Amino acid sequence: MPDTHIIRTLEEKPFDSLSGGDIASVESHIAICDECKSAYYAARVAASLIQARTAETVDVGPFFKTRVMAAIRDRRLSPQEQHAARRGGAPRLVV
């Protein structure tokens, strides 16, 4: 790590992407720098929270897919085609 303080490195790189050498430099630096020690522990906590959150799965209601697909379809259609689709008419595909 070229910088004396490690805060910039922690802000620029995802915590999980730090190499073994980066971690060794960080750990030797935080032994003498309280400001960087706080930033390091905050980055570690944030990384573990993000990892835990991305590992979660959420069950959605039975009509979620239907609502999402309808919203996607409505965004692709012109206002006239949306009106026709809502009243049951077949929308024309414009290419």
N, C-alpha and C positions, 0 to 999 in steps of 0.2 A: 504494500500500500504506500503510494508516494506521499500522501498527505500525513501531516503530523497528527491531526485529529481524524477520527473515523466517521464522524457524523455525515460528511458528504458521501462517503462510500455507502453508508446505510441508507441514505436518501436516494441514491442513484441505482442501487442494485437491489433486487428482491433478496430478502434475508436467506432464503433457501438456496440461492445461487452463489453464495460466498464459498470460495474454495477453502481447502484445508489451510493453505498459507494465509489467506485472508483472516480466517478464524484465529490462527495463531498470533498474527499481528494485532488483531483486535484485543485478544485476551491479554497480551503483554501491555498494550496501551491502556486498557481500562484499569489496570492495576495502579496506575498513577494519575488517571484523569477521571474525576467524578462526573464531569459533564458528559463525556463520551460513554462512561459506564451507564448512566441513566438512559442515554439514547440507545445503547446496545440492548439493555434489558427491555426497553419499550419495543424495539424492533423484534426481539425474540417473542415477546408476548403477542404482538400483532400478527406475526407469522403463524404462531400456533393457533390463534383464533381464526384466522383466515383458512388455515388447513382444516380445522374442525368444522367450520361453516360450510366449506365446499364439499365435505364428505357427507353432509346431511342429505337425505332425500325427503321429499314432501309429497304426500298423497294428495292428488287434486280431486275435485268433485267430478261426478260422472259426465257433466255437460261442459267441462272446461275445454276439451278439444273442439267441440262444436262451436263454442263461443270464439275461441281463438281463430279457427278456420274461417268463421263468418267475418271476423274483423279483418283478416288478411284479404279475403275476397272483396269486402267493401272498399278497402284502400286501393285495390287494383282497378276497380270499376269507376267510370265517370259518374257524376251525380244522377244522370238520366238512367244509366244502367243499374245503379243502386236502387232507384225507385222501382224499376221493372222487376228486379230480383226480389224485392220485399213484397210486392203484390203478387208474386207467383209467376211472372213472365220469365221467359228464358233470356238471359242476357247474351248479347252478341260479343264475341271475342274480337277486340280490335288489335291488330298487329301492326 
